[in-house]
């Protein structure tokens, strides 16, 4: 039995096997073992859940096959005042919260957790119709739709009870502008631009469907940004080497982080491409690696450099946990799975930058992408070659890096006029 692999004390085993959660806790113990949680984590989780079991047993001793959200909420209302613990209360409650959260994850997998139905927001039908229209009329990809859905959801929530088909008939230009500016405050430039585009297309959709009597897309303010108006910020060659040298490669997590940084430094790929990299994308026989296309770009097939190959082998042999997942990079702690988001990649870069003591304004994964493009341009590679490495489908996207080629700028610069010359 799974519980015997974690505890040996007969009293503890009897307490965990008692009604009402005894059968569910046995299954949870097996789940913890299969997901390779450490022995100490298994013991702590089950010890915390024994208190939850005791609370439910005081209400009803009938064996449970289902746990509800109401059960969990009721436990948290009484447990903080009744628990006996060592150390600060906040730390103990955090530990108990992690245990119950993991238990709920297990119950959801088994279909044994009952949550009250959550009423969709008032604007949900309108937002769903807009997304369907964008797929049908504009062939917008899923990732773009997800970002627009997020931006528009926040705007429609500000609209309140008026966010219905009937309520849109009362929408006017002043209201559109006011809500847009209120939401755009505090946003960065990319988020503002995304909101601007999403709101304009949404208002055009509403006009096409007859929800609006007059076009209102021009009421969305234009917060002007200029293409190629900024110089890309990047890690210099010295900073990039300091970044790589700051990683402790004696641990499994360190070997993973070093391999990720080597990929970003050597190939300039995006964080989402590193996260999505699959084991079958590394062709050891032909000595090449394939990164999937993103942002309507194209797949990139590049030679496997010696530094990248050694870093990947070190991680795959001595760092990556045994797992059926097809992605290369996994979480360093159980439950082992692919990295949850591309943001994890940028956090790894930021952590390495902190360890290296780098104080640059941009320290995410994209700073290494800009760094590679800058180095290639300085070495005399053509824009077409750089575009192929970076996966740009349009050469105009790569023009951004021409502004950092100071060597070429010096060659065409005019001499400074001398003082006292003739007019």
Buried (B, 14 or more C-beta within 10 A) or exposed (E): EBBEEBBEEEEBBEBBBBBBBBEBBBBBBBBBBEBBBEEEBBBBBBBBBBBBBBBBBEEEEEEBEEBBEEBBEBBBEEBEEEEEEEEEEEEBBEBBEBBBEBBBBBBEEEEBBEEEEEEEEBBEEBBEBBBEBBEEEEEBEEEBBEBBBEBBBEBBBBBEEBBBEEBBEEBEBEBBBBBBEEBBEEBEEEBBBBBBBBBBBBBBBBBEBEBBEEEBBEBBBEBEEEEEEEEBBBBBEEBBEBBBEBBEBEEBBBBBBBBBBBBBBBBBBBBBBBBBBEEEBBEEEEEEBBBBEBEEBEEBEBEBBEBBBEBBBBBBEEBBBEBEBEBBBBBBEBBBEBBEEBBBBBBBBBBBBEBBEBEEEEBBBBBBBBBBBBBBBBEEBEBEEBBBBBBBEEEEBBBBBEBBBEEEEEEEEEEEEEEEEEE
